Amino acid sequence: MNWQQLLCEERPGRIEYGAGGSDLRNEFEKDYHRIIVSASFRRLQDKTQVFPLDKSDFIRTRLTHSLEVSSVARSLGQIVGASIMKSGLDPAFTARQKADICDILQCAGLIHDIGNPPFGHFGEETIREWFALQLPKLSYKGKPVVSLLRPEHLADLTGFEGNAQGLRMVSKLDYPVHQDGLNLTYGVLSATLKYTASAKAASPKSRAAAGKKVGYFTSEKELFEAIQSHTGTDGRRSPLAVLLEAADDIAYATADIEDAFKKGFFNFETFRKELHQRGAAKSYRDRLSDLYDMARLSGAVDPEESAVRSWLREMQDVLIVAAADSFIEHYAELMEGSYEKELVSSRTAAVLLKALKTIAYDYAFTSMSIYKTEIAANRIMTTLLEMLVPAALLFDETQTGLMEEKYLSLIPVNYGLVCRKASDGRELSDVLYARLQMALDTVSGMTDSYARDLYTELVGIR
């Protein structure tokens, strides 16, 4: 792989009105604006990061998480770009390419979770389970739906993945005047592809990191292949996707600890002990204690919270530098697409990152309050799917039942247009697949609050 191709400024859709002229922004800066003003990006403000439907304005949502990932990713791009130039690893690498890397990573961080459904990763699991259990029970004109769909269609539905839905969201579901979505550059789209496998090929047991999860659905296969062709990745992850993954890990590992501490899942002493028991370096633990002493002496209202928050900011910097150093160390492998480890791989930094992730999981993700919310979320999601999916099979049919017609009215007009385009002149299997995806687009595109409120209205709860 080479940077000239990886930083591709071309777009998959048509050239739009106003392009060129006196607009001095580069194409990736234009992408940033398109993302920021998009409806799908705004909806992230009411989608779960860790704590669903939380009423606190302190706790992170998908929007604030995405902004943080964007910032971390840009920082990684700045350090890596400067290091490539200083070290002479690539004599052809330019200052303009360094700036482009930063712009691309900033955009990729904003949209890396844009396809996530309501209620976070639990929402993904609920969708997968519902289709696995209920799809075999659905029929169309007296025939089992599973017998009318192709294997790759079935794999997409039962293997639903927010990453693949994100590619679909930005390429088709937002700004559908020409049904090109946000029409982002190939360079930005490539950087978001943390996974490069189809639903049929993806496996958690894959030796290749890029094959462990679904990267694209059958409906976006042609786009995926175009991204690979234009950026020269050819089945491999872009080095920028590896940087994005590291940025995501760093952002959520530190943020989850801060949010969990704020919500009282563990106290300062417990956190300090857990860091010790999980092998975090003594220098990191001593720094946490020093920050507590400094906060107490300065008269902080809550020295423990002040210490934890300050410490996490410093540890973010530690992890960013560790990831950037690892990128330079493994530069040749990354540019070949053969690097398969996590980017934060130096021993002290990797142990710290793992400790933060496991502490958050053990104290917050398995808490009773999370379980209760997930039980409610499961009921909301399954009820909406039960209503919309069977109705969607009758979309644009001349005869529909009374209730099916009412359920279909809940589907956004934009998604109906995308469905019609995907169905036009196609075989029945493609038509049914497009209709089922339309229902899935509708449910997965909802915010947490909208899904909850719609559920209460439809089932008659006041």
N, C-alpha and C positions, 0 to 999 in steps of 0.2 A: 504494500500500500504506500501511497505517497500523498503529501499534503496538498498538492495542487488538485488532485481529484477529491480527496476527503473533504475539502472546503468548497465543494461545488455550490455555486450561486444560482444554478438553474432551478426552475420550478416545474412540477409535473402538470400543472394546469395552464390555462390560457393567460396571455399577457393582459393585464387589466388597465382600465382607463386611468390616466394620470401617471403611468410609468415613465421614467426618464425625465427629461426636461431639466428644471432647476432643482430637483430633489437631490441633495448632496449626500443623503444617507446611503450606506452600503446595503446590500440585500439582507444581511443578517440583522441590521438595525431595523429595517422595515419589518422583518419577522417578529422582532420583539414587540413592536407597536401592535401588530395584528393580534398577537397573543394576549397582550394586556387588555385590549378593548373587546375581546371575544366573550360571548355569553358563557361558553363552557368553562373558561378560566374563572369568571366571576362566581360560577356555581360552586367552586371549590371552597368558598368561604363558609359554606354550610354542609361540608362533607367531613366525615370522621377521619381524624388522624389516628388517635388511640381511644379517646373517650367519647363515645357517641352521645349526641344531643346534650353535651355539657353546657351549662348555663354560664359558666365563668368566662369572662373576656380575656383571661390570662392563658387558658389552655389552648393549645394549638389546634387549628383545623388543617385540612389539606391545603388551603390557600397559604396560610402562614408557613407551613412546612415547605411548600413549593418555593416560596420566596427565599427561604433560608437555604434550600438546596441550590437554587439559582446563584445565590451569593457565594456559597462555598465552591461551587463548580467554577465560577468565574475566577475566584482566587487561585484555584488549582491551575487553571489555564494560564494565568499570569506567571505563576512560578515556573511551570513546566516550559512555557514558551521562552522565558528569559534564560532558563537553564539550557535549552537546546541551542540557543544562539551563543551563549557564553562558552559551552563545552565544545562546540564545533561538531556535535554529533551528526548534523545534517548541514553541509555547506550551502545547500540550496535554500535553506529555511530563511524566511525574511521577516522583518518587523511587521509587515502587513499581515502575514500569516499568523503571527503571534496575536495580533489584535482580532483577527477573524476567529481564532480558537476561543478567545474570551467571549466574543459576541455569541458564537454558536452555543457554548456551554451555558451561558446565561439564559438563552432561549430554551435549551433542552431541559434545564432545571425547572423552568416554569411549567412545562407540559409533561413532565415525566410521570405524573400521577393523574393526568386529566381524564383518563378512561376508567378510573376507579368508580365502582357503584356506591350507593349509599351504605353506610355502616362499615366502611373500610374493607379489610381483607376478609372479615367475617361475611360481608355481603357477597364477595366473590365465591366463597365456599358454599353459601346458601344457594346461589344461582347454579353452580355446578351440580350440587346434590339434587336440586329440584328437577333439572333436565334429565339427570341420570335415572331418577325414579319415575318421573311423570311422562317423559317423552314416549316411552313404549306404550302408554295408555291412550295416547291421542290418535284420532283417526281423521281422515279427510275423504269424504264421499264414500264412506264404508270401508276404506282401506287403511291399514296401520301407517301412520306417518313415517315410522322408521323404515318401512319397506319402500317408501317413495323418495327418501333422501339418499344422497351418496355418502359413503363412509367418511369423507372429509368434512361434510356438513355436520354429521353426527358428532364428530370429534370436536368441532368448533363449539358446539352448543354445550356438550357435557364437559368440555375443558375450558370453559370461559375464563379469560385472563384479562385483568385490567390493562396490562401493557399492550396487548393486541387491540383492545377496545380503544385505547388512546390513539393508536395510529388511525383507526377508523374514524374517531371523533374529529381529529384535526384535518383529515383528508376528505371527509364527506359530509359530516353531520352539522358542522358549523359553517355559516355563510353559504348556503346551498343555492345561490342564484344560478351559478354554473355547475353546482354540485362538485366543486373542487375543494370544498372545505375552506380552511385558512390558506390553502395553496402555499405552504411553507417551502423553503428551499430544500433541495436534496441533502445539503450539508447538515442542516438542523434535524431533518427527519432521521438521517443515518445515526446521528449522535444519540437519539432516543431509543434506538433498537438495542436494548441490553440483551435481547434474545433473538435468535435468527431461525428458530425452528417453527414449523407448522404445528397445528394441534395434533395431527396424526403422528408427527415425528418427535415431539417434545417428550422428555422423560426426566424425572428427578434424578434418575440413576445415570444420566448421560455423563460421559467423561469430560465433555466440552461444556464449559460454563454457559456458552451461548445456546446450548440445546436443552437446558434444564427446565425451561418454561416456554410457554407459547409466545412467539414474537409477532405473529400476524395470523389473521383468519383467511380462509379461502377467498372471501370477498375482496381482500386487499392483496392477493397474491401478485397480481400484475404490478401494482404499485411497489410492493416489496422488491420485486425483481428489478424494477426500474431504479430504485434507490441503490441497490447493490451495483448495478451496471454503471450508473453515473458517478458513484463514489469509489468504485474499484475495490469494494470490500469482498465481493464474490463468496458469500456464505460465512464470512468472518465478521466479528464485531469490530466496529471502528474503534481506534484507540480512544476517541473522545467518549464513546459509550462506556468504556472502562473507567475513565475519569468521572463520568456522571454517576456511575454505580458507587464509586468511592465517596463522592459528595453526598449521595443519599444516605449511605451508611453512617457517615460522620454526623450529618445533620440530625437524623432520627435517633441515633444512639445517645447523643447528648441531650436532645430535646425531650425524649421520653423520660430520662432521669429527672430533669427539671420539672416537668409536668407532674410526674408521680410524686416527687417530693412536695410540691406545692399542694397536692391533693391529700397529703398525709399518709401515703401508703408506707412510708418508712421515715424515721427521723435521722438527725445528723449522725448520732453515734452508731446507729445501725448501718448507715451508708458507709461510714469510715471502716467499720469492722468487715463489712462485705467486700470492700475493695481489697483489704488485707487478705481475707480468706480466698479470694479469687485471683490472687497473685499479682495485683497491680503494683508497679514499682514503688519502692519506699519513697523515692524523691517526689512522686506524684501525691502520695498520701501525706507526706510532710508539708507539701505546698497547701493542701486543703486545710491542715491544722493552722498553718501560718496565716492564711486568709481569714480564718475564724478569729484568731487573736487580733489581727488588724482591725476587723470589723467591730469586735467588742470594745477595743480601746478607742475607736473613733466614735463610739456612741450609737452605732447602728441599732435601729429599732428591733430588728430580728437578725442578729449576727450569724446565726446558722444558715438562714436562707441566703443572706448576702454572700456568705462564704461559698456555698454550693453553686450559686449562679456565677460568681466570679471565676471559680475554679473550672466550671464547665466551659466558659469562654476561652480560658487559657488552654484547656485540653483540646478544644477544637483546633486551635492553632497548632498544637503539637501533632495532631492527627493529620492536618492538612499538609504540613511539611513532610511528615513521614510518607504520605501517599505520593506526593510530588517527587520525593527522593527515589521512591521505589519505581516510579514511572521512568525516570532517567536511567536508573540501574538496569531496567529490563526493556529499554527502548527498542532494541532490535527485535525482541520477541513480540512486543506489542505491535510493531509495524508489520510484522509477518502474520499477526493474528494467532499466534501459538501460545500466548501467555494465558494461563488458566487459573492462577491463584487470585486471592483477594489482593487489592493494590496496597492496602495497609498491611505489610508483611514483616516489617522489622519486629523483633521479638517483644520489646517493651511496649511499643505502640499497639501491636496486634493483641497482646494480652489485655491492655487497657480497654480497647474497643470491645473485645469479647466480654469483659467484666461488666461494662456499662450495659450492653445488650441483655445479658443474662439477669442482672439485677432488676432491670425494668420488667423483664418477662416474669420473673419469679414473684415480684411484689405487686405488679399492677395488672399484667395481662391475665393472670389467673385469679384475680380478686373476685369476691362475690358480687360487687357492684357491676363489674364488667359482664359477668355471667348473666346477671339479671337483665341487663340492657340487651345482650345478645339474644336472649330468649325472646324478648319483645321484638327485636329486629327480625328474627327468623319468621315470626308470625306475620309481620308487616310484609316482608319480601315475598313469602310464599303465597300469601293471599293476593297480592298484586299480580304475580305471575299466573296464578290460577285463573284470574279474571281475563288478563290481557292476551296470554299466549293462545288459548283455543280460539278466541275471537279473531286474532290476527290471521289465522289460517283462512278466514273468510273475507279478508280484505279485498275490496273491489269486486266481490261476488254479487251477482244480481239478487240472490236470496240469502238473507241473514236473519237470525233470530232476533227477537226484541231486545234481549239483553246484550247480545253480541254487538248490535249496532250502537248501543249506548257505551259499551266498553271501548269500541273503536273510536268514539268521539274523544277519548282521553289521549289518543296518540297525536303528538305534534304534527302539524301539517308538513313541516320540513322533512320529518322522518318518512312520511308517506310518499313524498316526492322522491326521496332516495330509493325507497322500496320499488316504486314504479319503474324507475330507470333501470334498476338491477333486474327487474322481471321482464322488461320489454323484449319480446321475441325469443325468450328463453324457454328451455324445457321445464316441465312441471317441477322437477326436483329443485331447480334454481329458483323458481317462483316461490315455492313453499319455504325454501331456505331464506329468501329475502324477507318474507313475511314474518318468519320466526325471529329473524334478526331485528326487524322493526320493533317487535314487542320487547325484545331484549334491550334495544337502544333506548326505548322509552323508560323502562324500569331502571336500567343502569345509569341513565342520565339524570335521574331525580336527585335532589338534595335530601339529606336526612330528614329535615323538617317537613318538606313537601311530601315525602313518602309517608311519613307518620300521619300528617294531617289528611292526606287523601285516603289513607286506610281507615281512619276514624270516621270520615264522612261516608265512605262506601259501605262500611259494616254497621252504620247507624249508631255509633258511639257518640255521646254528647258530653 
